């Protein structure tokens, strides 16, 4: 191995993968098969560089029976659970299927669908197989889907359901690299579309030989994922991410949040098609400051999170108070969602409904809560805000009033962007009259 004080050393054979650094003298690249040098002079680079397959394989060996993934409930209320051993084994099966179906090196597998175990498995299987995992926003038009798939040279597209399948079928004839389409939820009704079960069957019939060889050739300084912008202005733009980029970001997050191994549960709700959707919302809102009319600087994010942590049946809290005498907060109750459009429904989510009944409320919809000024629910929200206020470092940081908004936030209703990032300014404009009314009381 070559030794360097500044950069990770290179593999001499190029067959030491997946945890190898392949030779290059470049620090940047725009090519799918390009490589970059890995710098070791950063405070978070205290670890030897490692690959995504390397991390998952080791984790599966260390904690084989520990729960790795739990899905959201299906229509029957059933959840699917994977241990780390099952997770890694399924990833290998799907990777073998992708290779059999013709996934070429440095070509992509595009994934379009809501967060699910199948999404994670597809992404990791693509990386195991030497491909480039590429998420597509569920809100993308067929034209935007076409651009992402053709630009990333997609050999395989994995869709969640018939709704997203229809988008791909509209533009399939324009996708010159496409070989296979897989639908992971439900049984496909269209000809030549593989189901998730079909995909697993193909992978189970394959030996480990080809996959093992591919893994030996993988370099952690090569692109393994493409992250596209939402394409709201012009064509979507792609960001190339390598193994080291991904793991560097994860390590930094673990240090900042002080997450302990085997003792934390993380809920995945931001779109997996946007890897940065979690660090931009978090860091962006952390920097938001409200300056009250008295000149006090208030970090609204901290207050909002304190309120939400006090009452888990609230889905959003937006603190208002810029150039005002005191702070108010607008909150939303968790409600059901239209699975076709993604728009919020008026009916309260099942856990909120149970909670409401437990505190003596008979309300079943957000409208009923607001129109009746439901004493039980309004009272519990008021108590939660008062508990959050106890953490305030000054009176100026305490919330004085609140109001429940008529529906939850979503992309179709305009409060959230394609990455589910809250458009705070849009919400304030939408409810400007309500805000003025609260302050005038």
C-alpha positions, -999 to +999 in steps of 0.1 A: +000+000+000+012+036-007+016+057+024+004+093+025+000+117+054-029+135+038-048+110+017-060+074+023-037+048+007-046+030-025-051-007-031-022-021-052-043-048-069-077-031-072-092-064-059-093-057-022-129-045-021-153-035-010-132-016+016-105-004-007-095+030-021-088+028-059-060+047-075-066+083-086-049+116-085-081+136-088-100+154-060-132+159-081-149+141-109-181+144-130-178+109-145-198+079-133-167+057-133-145+084-118-127+083-085-115+109-060-088+109-034-100+107+002-086+132+026-078+122+062-073+156+078-108+162+091-120+159+127-147+134+116-122+113+096-109+094+127-119+061+111-103+041+083-124+045+052-149+018+047-176+009+021-214+007+025-213-031+019-185-034+044-205-016+071-237-036+066-218-069+065-200-062+097-231-049+115-250-081+104-222-102+119-220-082+151-258-079+157-274-106+136-307-108+156-310-071+164-339-053+146-327-034+116-359-023+098-396-021+107-421-010+081-451+012+085-484-008+090-500-022+059-537-020+052-543-048+077-522-031+103-493-056+099-457-045+101-428-062+083-396-066+104-361-074+094-332-083+117-297-072+105-290-107+093-322-109+073-316-074+060-281-081+047-291-115+033-320-099+014-298-072+001-274-098-013-303-117-029-316-086-046-281-076-057-277-110-074-310-106-091-299-071-104-267-086-119-287-114-135-311-089-150-283-070-166-273-042-142-241-028-157-212-013-137-216+024-131-252+023-144-281+031-122-312+015-105-338+042-102-362+040-072-395+058-070-417+053-040-424+062-004-400+051+024-401+014+030-378-016+036-379-024-001-365+011-008-336+006+015-329-029+002-330-018-034-306+011-027-281-011-009-285-040-034-276-016-062-245-005-044-235-041-036-239-049-073-216-021-084-244+001-096-255+036-087-286+040-065-307+068-077-338+080-059-366+098-079-391+120-061-426+106-059-439+141-069-419+141-102-437+144-134-432+117-161-409+141-179-387+146-148-386+109-142-375+104-178-347+129-174-334+113-142-336+078-155-319+086-189-293+109-173-283+082-148-283+055-175-308+034-156-308-003-164-335-011-139-364+010-124-380-001-091-414+015-084-437+013-054-471+008-070-493+011-101-495+049-097-457+053-102-456+025-127-480+044-150-455+073-150-427+051-161-447+033-187-455+067-203-419+074-209-404+038-212-399+041-249-375+070-244-353+052-219-324+037-240-306+019-211-337+004-194-339-034-193-363-042-164-391-026-143-399-040-108-430-031-087-424-039-051-459-033-036-488-055-048-489-077-078-482-060-112-511-062-137-490-050-166-472-075-188-434-080-183-433-061-150-416-081-122-430-082-087-409-080-056-414-118-051-402-124-087-371-104-080-363-124-049-369-157-067-344-147-094-318-137-068-322-169-048-314-190-079-281-173-084-248-183-069-226-159-049-197-161-074-205-130-096-216-109-067-184-118-047-162-107-076-180-074-081-177-067-044-139-072-046-137-045-074-157-019-056-139+012-044-151+035-016-139+065-035-163+057-065-198+071-069-225+048-054-255+071-053-269+100-073-290+126-055-312+147-078-328+180-070-365+183-074-363+200-108-387+228-099-366+251-121-352+234-152-340+198-153-331+181-121-294+184-111-275+154-099-250+152-070-226+123-071-221+106-037-194+080-029-193+055+000-170+078+021-194+108+016-223+088+029-205+074+059-188+106+067-222+123+070-236+096+091-207+096+115-209+134+119-247+131+127-240+103+152-215+125+170-237+156+170-268+137+182-248+114+205-266+083+193-257+051+212-252+018+194-281-006+197-301+017+219-317+042+195-346+040+171-347+063+141-379+070+122-374+075+085-400+099+072-381+124+049-380+112+013-352+087+007-348+102-027-331+132-011-301+121+011-296+156+024-332+162+032-326+154+069-289+178+075-307+208+053-340+209+072-323+204+105-294+229+100-315+254+081-342+257+107-316+257+135-303+289+121-337+306+119-340+334+143-370+355+153-362+390+165-391+403+187-401+439+188-381+441+220-350+431+202-347+396+217-332+369+195-353+337+196-343+303+181-377+292+169-366+257+160-357+249+196-390+260+209-410+242+182-391+209+190-397+214+227-435+217+221-436+187+197-416+165+222-442+174+249-472+162+228-465+136+202-500+139+187-490+172+171-474+169+136-461+205+133-454+236+154-445+269+139-435+297+162-444+332+151-431+364+166-408+384+143-412+421+152-441+412+176-444+418+213-446+381+222-445+346+206-474+325+194-474+290+178-495+275+151-499+237+154-513+208+134-528+176+146-517+144+130-544+133+105-548+105+079-534+110+044-548+104+010-524+077-003-530+085-039-524+123-037-505+127-005-529+154+007-541+154+043-575+142+052-598+158+078-600+126+099-577+123+129-549+097+127-557+065+146-533+072+175-546+107+179-582+094+179-574+070+207-557+097+226-586+121+221-610+095+234-588+088+264-589+124+275-627+127+271-630+141+236-655+128+211-640+146+181-630+125+151-619+152+127-598+183+128-628+204+118-648+191+148-619+200+171-616+235+158-653+243+154-662+231+189-630+245+205-627+211+220-619+217+256-600+184+262-577+187+232-571+225+234-565+220+271-538+193+266-521+214+239-521+244+263-505+222+290-478+209+266-469+245+257-467+254+293-444+225+300-422+235+270-422+271+283-405+258+315-374+252+294-373+288+282-343+309+292-363+341+293-399+353+292-394+365+257-388+329+247-421+317+261-451+310+238-482+330+250-509+319+226-516+291+201-540+280+174-548+247+156-546+249+119-574+234+098-553+206+082-519+189+084-490+201+061-483+184+028-468+189-006-502+191-024-514+218+000-482+238-005-467+240+030-440+214+022-415+213-007-406+181-026-380+171+001-407+177+028-389+208+039-413+232+056-420+264+037-423+286+068-428+318+048-456+302+028-474+291+059-472+326+074-487+341+042-514+314+041-525+321+077-517+359+078-553+368+088-554+341+115-520+353+129-533+389+130-565+377+147-546+359+174-524+390+181-555+413+181-572+394+209 
